[in-house]
Amino acid sequence: MSVGPATAITSRVISAVGANAFEDWATRFDGAARQAQGHRADVRLEQPGGLVHLICHFETQEHLATWEASGAFTSLSRDGDAFSIQHHQAATGDLVRFRLPSVPTRPAGRWC
């Protein structure tokens, strides 16, 4: 298991009609993450076209793994799938790199 702080990025491509639902969902997501043991901070990056990245920082990889396995995280992920498509990444250490989606790509047939 890696040593150091842990970071998770939950990227969401939001449907055109899902913007209001996303705001409510993101507030609940941030609140639940803040209640998780070892939570340090949250950052939200928003891009044009409905692409949003929620970044959560935790003290250790174990704290992050506990959050990702929690009922709150899995339930919120499932709720978010009603109006958005998720891409989730995580890494541990003082210096980490992520490759973020840069174009909101929607699967064929979804939200046509």
C-alpha positions, 0 to 999 in steps of 0.5 A: 500500500502506498504511503502519503496523502491520497487523492480521488477525482470523480469526473462527471459528464452531465446531461443537458437536463441534469444541471440542477440535479447535479448541483444538489448531488454535488452538495450531498457528495461534498458533505458526505466526503467531509464526514469521512474519516481522514478527509482533508479537502475538496476541489471542484473544477468545471469545464464547458460542456457539462464536464465537472471534476470533483477532487477529494483529498484524504490523509492516507490511501486507507482513508480513501479506500474506506470512503470509496467502499462506503455506502454513502459513496456507492449510493451517491455514485449510483444516484449521479448515474441518473443524470451524468456519466462517471469516470473515477481515478485515485492515486496516493503520494505527495506528487500524483498525476491524473489524465482528465477527460477533456471532452464531454463524450457521451455514449451513443444513444444516451441523452440524444 
